[in-house]
Amino acid sequence: MSYEKPFSGLKVLDLSQGFAGPYCAELLTQYGADVTKVEPPEGDWGRGLGLIYGDQSTISMTANRGKKSIVLDLKNDGGQAVAHDLAGRCDVFIEGFRPGVCARFGLSYDDVRLVNPGVIYLSISGFGQAGPYASEPATDTVLQAFSGLMSINHGNDDIPHRVGHYIVDCVTALYAYQALSSALYARRDETAGRLIDCSLMAAAAALQTSKIADYHLEGGPPAENNAPAGGYSTQDGFIAVTLVKEEQYKQLCLALGQPALADDPRYLNFASRAAHMDSLGPAVQEIMLQHTTAEWTARFREAGVLCHAVADYGDWLADPHVVATKAFQMMAQPGMPSVPLAQIPGTAPIDPDDPGQQAPMLGQHSRQVLTGLGYDKAKIEALAAEGAVRFGPEN
């Protein structure tokens, strides 16, 4: 065990698909855990989302680096038997099915703890294990809509917009990893296992706690809390400005060349400015169009106003600070050209020559995993013949 790889030796069985569960397991991998990913014959559905190269997508590559992939048909008795053997030997069991599905495979928490009493069992679902919507399917977009996140993400068109990244999936993975890490820490003094219920709904709620409190206290959609912060068009692009203290509004007005805006009684504090953004916002926007993004950036920084040009991913990847801090490492993936991999905060620097940073191809390690269970060649071939297991490359 080390600070870099504190979960070295930890055996994780990952039956989840998509992004939330797999990315949680990926974080365990990056901290040293040995993660076996069980996929159906058609593969994790995350392999078919986004930009696809062969049997890999950028989404599945991001969420599955360093894992071993075994293909099991859990509708087949032989496939279930293999899964049961794996479940009996793991420290952590992760599943992302709707409630009740694992029970049909004999892999519910109650089933697994009969043969593995100390297992830490993580269930990730859309709406949780109980409640009126527990059996309903859910995705990141569904929870963005259901949780109110889309309702607060709108522009001047007043149309709710989906956040352009799977943010609910991401925070679900992070909260799940946090819960697992805490349970594993407690296991130093515990012998019993633990069931952890982590839903996309609960994660979306935790993510938005302050905004939901605002809504409750104001009796409606919360006002902006630091108006006139936001994104503005310039002569040649876009710039974002923000305020965190009252005195910064005066600094902004002076940088804009509009000291009168600082003295206007409608704009005396954050609350009054939020109430009058219908007049203040357009006024600021009109002024912003008079200069380029670079010119505004220089002015605002000299005045102590927090700002930054709105960059795209290409701008960001090429930025000198991003390059100097090695925030990304270029690395080839099986069947995919070299891609920039983000350095996960707090982990050891990515070694681009480390095969453990590669995401597995479908069924790439099926034979290796079965051999590790003690199955002989005849048994492995029999399982393959009945369709219980399938092999990918390197088998």
C-alpha positions in Angstrom: 0.0 0.0 0.0 1.2 3.5 -0.8 -0.2 7.0 -1.1 0.0 6.6 -4.9 -1.8 3.2 -4.9 -3.7 2.8 -1.6 -6.1 0.2 -3.1 -3.3 -2.1 -4.4 -4.5 -5.7 -3.9 -8.2 -4.7 -3.7 -10.4 -6.9 -6.0 -13.3 -5.1 -7.6 -16.1 -6.7 -9.7 -17.7 -4.1 -12.0 -21.0 -5.1 -13.6 -22.0 -1.5 -14.3 -22.4 0.1 -17.8 -22.5 3.6 -19.3 -20.5 6.1 -17.3 -21.4 6.6 -13.7 -20.6 3.2 -12.4 -17.7 2.5 -14.7 -16.1 5.8 -13.9 -16.4 5.1 -10.2 -14.6 1.8 -10.8 -12.1 3.6 -13.0 -11.1 5.8 -10.1 -10.5 2.7 -7.9 -8.3 1.4 -10.7 -6.2 4.6 -10.8 -5.6 4.2 -7.1 -4.3 0.6 -7.6 -7.4 -1.6 -7.4 -7.6 -4.7 -9.6 -10.9 -4.2 -11.5 -12.6 -6.9 -13.5 -15.3 -5.6 -15.8 -18.2 -8.0 -16.7 -19.8 -7.1 -20.0 -22.7 -8.6 -21.9 -22.1 -10.3 -25.3 -22.9 -7.0 -27.1 -20.7 -5.0 -24.8 -21.2 -2.2 -22.3 -23.7 0.2 -24.0 -21.2 2.9 -23.3 -19.0 1.5 -26.1 -21.6 2.7 -28.6 -21.9 6.3 -27.4 -20.0 9.3 -28.7 -17.1 9.0 -31.1 -16.4 5.4 -31.9 -13.3 3.6 -33.0 -13.7 -0.2 -33.4 -15.5 -1.5 -30.2 -14.3 1.5 -28.2 -15.8 5.0 -27.7 -14.3 8.0 -26.1 -16.8 7.5 -23.3 -16.0 3.9 -22.6 -12.2 4.6 -22.9 -12.5 7.4 -20.3 -14.4 5.2 -17.9 -12.6 1.9 -18.2 -8.9 2.4 -18.3 -6.8 -0.3 -16.6 -9.7 -2.8 -16.2 -9.9 -6.4 -17.3 -12.9 -7.2 -19.6 -14.7 -10.5 -19.5 -17.8 -11.2 -21.6 -20.4 -13.2 -19.7 -24.0 -13.9 -20.8 -25.8 -13.5 -17.5 -28.9 -15.0 -19.0 -27.0 -18.2 -19.4 -26.6 -20.6 -16.4 -22.9 -21.0 -17.1 -22.4 -17.2 -17.3 -24.2 -16.7 -14.0 -22.0 -19.4 -12.4 -18.9 -17.6 -13.4 -20.2 -14.3 -12.1 -21.1 -16.0 -8.8 -17.5 -17.3 -8.6 -16.1 -13.8 -9.2 -18.6 -12.3 -6.7 -17.4 -14.7 -4.0 -13.8 -13.5 -4.3 -14.2 -9.7 -4.7 -13.8 -7.0 -2.1 -16.1 -4.6 -3.9 -19.1 -5.4 -6.1 -20.4 -2.6 -8.3 -23.7 -2.9 -10.3 -25.7 -0.3 -12.2 -28.9 -2.2 -13.0 -32.4 -1.1 -12.1 -33.6 -2.6 -8.7 -34.4 -6.2 -8.9 -32.3 -7.1 -12.0 -29.3 -8.4 -10.1 -31.6 -10.6 -8.0 -32.8 -12.3 -11.2 -29.2 -13.3 -11.8 -28.7 -14.4 -8.2 -26.4 -11.4 -7.6 -28.3 -9.2 -5.2 -26.6 -8.0 -2.1 -28.3 -10.7 -0.1 -27.1 -13.3 -2.5 -23.5 -12.1 -2.7 -23.1 -11.7 1.1 -24.1 -15.3 1.7 -20.9 -16.4 0.0 -18.9 -13.2 0.7 -20.0 -11.7 4.0 -17.5 -8.8 4.0 -18.3 -7.5 0.5 -18.8 -3.8 0.0 -21.7 -3.8 -2.5 -22.4 -0.6 -4.5 -25.7 -0.2 -6.3 -25.9 2.7 -8.7 -29.3 3.4 -10.3 -31.3 6.3 -11.6 -33.8 6.8 -8.8 -32.5 4.6 -6.0 -33.6 1.2 -4.6 -37.0 2.3 -3.3 -39.7 4.8 -4.0 -42.4 5.3 -6.8 -39.8 5.7 -9.6 -37.3 3.1 -8.4 -38.0 0.8 -11.4 -37.9 3.5 -14.0 -35.0 3.8 -16.4 -32.9 6.9 -16.1 -29.9 8.6 -17.8 -28.0 11.8 -17.2 -30.4 13.8 -19.4 -33.4 12.4 -17.6 -32.0 13.4 -14.3 -31.0 16.8 -15.6 -34.6 17.4 -16.5 -36.1 15.7 -13.4 -33.9 17.5 -10.9 -34.5 21.0 -12.1 -30.9 21.4 -13.4 -32.1 22.2 -16.9 -34.6 24.7 -15.6 -31.8 26.9 -14.2 -29.6 26.5 -17.2 -31.2 28.8 -19.7 -30.2 31.9 -21.6 -32.1 34.9 -22.8 -34.4 32.6 -24.7 -35.8 31.2 -21.4 -35.6 27.7 -22.9 -34.2 25.1 -20.5 -31.0 23.6 -21.8 -29.2 20.4 -21.1 -25.7 20.9 -19.7 -23.5 19.8 -22.6 -21.6 17.2 -20.6 -22.9 14.2 -18.6 -22.5 16.1 -15.4 -25.0 14.1 -13.3 -23.2 10.8 -14.2 -19.9 12.4 -13.3 -20.9 13.6 -9.9 -22.7 10.3 -9.2 -19.4 8.5 -9.9 -17.5 10.9 -7.5 -20.1 10.6 -4.7 -20.1 6.8 -5.2 -16.3 6.7 -5.1 -16.4 8.8 -1.9 -18.8 6.4 -0.3 -16.8 3.4 -1.3 -13.5 4.9 0.0 -15.2 5.7 3.3 -16.5 2.2 3.6 -13.1 0.7 2.8 -11.5 2.9 5.4 -14.1 1.7 8.0 -13.4 -1.9 7.1 -10.2 -1.8 9.0 -12.4 -2.2 12.1 -15.5 -3.9 10.5 -16.0 -7.4 9.5 -19.5 -7.2 8.1 -20.2 -6.1 4.6 -22.0 -2.9 3.5 -24.7 -2.1 1.0 -24.3 1.4 -0.6 -27.2 2.9 -2.5 -26.0 5.7 -4.7 -28.5 7.1 -7.3 -28.2 9.7 -10.0 -31.2 11.4 -8.3 -29.4 11.7 -4.9 -26.2 13.0 -6.7 -28.2 15.6 -8.6 -29.8 16.8 -5.3 -26.4 17.0 -3.5 -24.9 18.9 -6.5 -27.6 21.5 -6.3 -28.1 21.9 -2.6 -27.5 25.7 -2.4 -29.7 26.4 -5.5 -32.5 24.3 -4.1 -32.2 26.1 -0.8 -32.4 29.5 -2.7 -35.6 28.2 -4.4 -37.2 27.2 -1.2 -36.4 30.5 0.6 -37.4 32.7 -2.4 -40.5 30.7 -3.3 -39.5 30.4 -6.9 -36.5 30.2 -9.3 -33.5 31.7 -7.5 -32.1 35.0 -8.8 -28.5 35.3 -9.9 -26.3 35.6 -6.8 -23.5 37.7 -8.4 -25.1 39.8 -11.1 -24.0 40.9 -13.7 -21.6 37.9 -13.8 -21.9 35.8 -17.0 -20.7 35.4 -20.6 -20.7 38.4 -23.0 -20.0 38.8 -26.7 -17.1 41.0 -27.6 -15.9 42.3 -31.0 -14.2 39.0 -31.8 -15.4 36.4 -29.4 -16.7 35.9 -25.9 -15.6 36.7 -22.4 -16.8 35.6 -18.9 -16.7 38.0 -16.0 -17.7 37.3 -12.4 -17.9 39.0 -9.0 -17.5 37.5 -5.6 -17.5 40.8 -3.5 -19.6 43.9 -3.7 -16.7 46.2 -4.2 -15.8 44.4 -7.4 -18.9 45.8 -9.1 -17.5 49.3 -8.9 -14.2 48.0 -10.3 -16.1 46.5 -13.2 -18.0 49.7 -13.9 -14.8 51.7 -14.0 -13.1 49.2 -16.3 -16.1 49.4 -18.6 -15.7 53.2 -18.6 -19.2 53.6 -17.0 -18.8 54.9 -13.5 -22.5 56.0 -13.6 -23.6 52.4 -13.5 -21.9 52.1 -10.1 -24.0 54.9 -8.6 -27.3 53.9 -10.2 -29.7 53.2 -7.3 -31.0 50.1 -9.2 -27.6 48.5 -9.0 -26.5 49.1 -5.5 -26.0 45.5 -4.4 -26.1 41.9 -5.6 -29.8 41.6 -4.9 -30.9 44.8 -6.6 -28.7 44.1 -9.6 -30.2 40.6 -9.9 -33.7 42.2 -9.8 -32.7 44.6 -12.6 -30.7 42.3 -14.9 -33.2 43.0 -17.7 -31.7 46.5 -17.9 -28.2 46.0 -16.6 -27.3 42.9 -18.6 -28.1 44.6 -22.0 -26.2 47.7 -21.0 -23.1 45.7 -20.1 -23.4 43.7 -23.3 -23.6 46.8 -25.5 -20.4 48.2 -24.0 -18.6 44.8 -24.4 -19.1 44.9 -28.1 -16.9 48.0 -28.4 -13.6 46.1 -27.9 -11.9 42.7 -28.5 -11.7 39.9 -26.0 -8.0 40.6 -25.5 -8.6 44.3 -24.8 -11.3 43.6 -22.3 -9.1 40.9 -20.6 -6.3 43.4 -20.2 -8.6 46.1 -18.8 -10.4 43.8 -16.4 -7.2 42.3 -15.0 -5.7 45.7 -14.4 -8.9 46.7 -12.6 -8.9 43.5 -10.5 -12.1 42.0 -12.2 -12.2 38.3 -12.4 -12.5 37.3 -16.1 -11.4 35.0 -18.8 -11.8 34.6 -22.5 -14.3 31.8 -23.3 -12.0 29.1 -24.8 -12.9 26.0 -26.7 -11.1 22.6 -26.0 -8.5 23.3 -28.6 -7.6 26.6 -27.0 -7.5 25.0 -23.6 -5.3 22.0 -24.6 -2.7 24.4 -26.2 -2.7 26.9 -23.3 0.8 27.3 -21.9 -0.4 26.8 -18.3 -2.2 23.5 -19.2 0.9 22.3 -21.0 3.3 23.3 -18.3 1.3 21.6 -15.6 0.8 18.4 -17.7 -2.9 18.5 -17.1 -3.2 16.1 -20.1 -1.0 13.3 -21.5 -1.3 12.1 -25.0 -1.7 8.3 -25.1 -2.7 5.7 -27.7 -5.6 3.4 -26.9 -6.4 0.1 -28.6 -8.0 0.7 -32.0 -7.9 4.5 -31.4 -5.3 7.2 -32.2 -3.5 9.0 -29.4 -5.9 11.1 -27.4 -5.4 13.6 -24.5 -6.0 11.9 -21.2 -6.7 14.2 -18.2 -4.6 13.8 -15.1 -7.1 12.7 -12.4 -6.5 15.2 -9.5 -4.6 13.6 -6.7 -3.3 10.6 -8.6 0.2 9.8 -9.6 1.3 11.3 -13.0 0.1 9.4 -16.0 2.8 7.3 -17.6 1.9 7.2 -21.3 3.9 3.9 -21.6 1.9 2.2 -18.9 -0.4 -0.4 -20.5 -2.5 -0.1 -17.3 -3.8 3.2 -18.6 -5.4 1.5 -21.6 -9.0 0.6 -21.8 -9.7 -3.0 -22.6 -11.3 -4.2 -25.8 -14.5 -6.2 -25.4 -13.7 -9.6 -23.8 -9.9 -9.0 -24.0 -9.3 -10.7 -20.7 -12.0 -13.4 -20.7 -9.6 -16.3 -20.7 -7.2 -14.7 -18.3 -10.0 -14.1 -15.8 -11.3 -17.6 -16.1 -7.8 -19.1 -15.6 -7.4 -16.9 -12.6 -10.5 -18.6 -11.1 -8.8 -21.9 -11.5 -10.8 -23.1 -14.5 -9.0 -25.6 -16.7 -8.9 -25.4 -20.5 -11.7 -28.0 -21.0 -14.0 -26.1 -18.7 -13.3 -22.8 -20.4 -13.9 -24.2 -23.8 -17.2 -25.8 -22.6 -18.4 -22.4 -21.3 -17.5 -20.9 -24.7 -19.3 -23.6 -26.6 -22.5 -23.0 -24.6 -22.3 -19.2 -25.2 -21.7 -18.5 -21.5 -18.5 -16.7 -22.2 -17.0 -15.0 -25.2 -13.4 -14.1 -26.0 -12.0 -10.9 -27.5 -8.5 -10.2 -28.8 -5.5 -11.6 -27.0 -7.5 -14.7 -26.1 
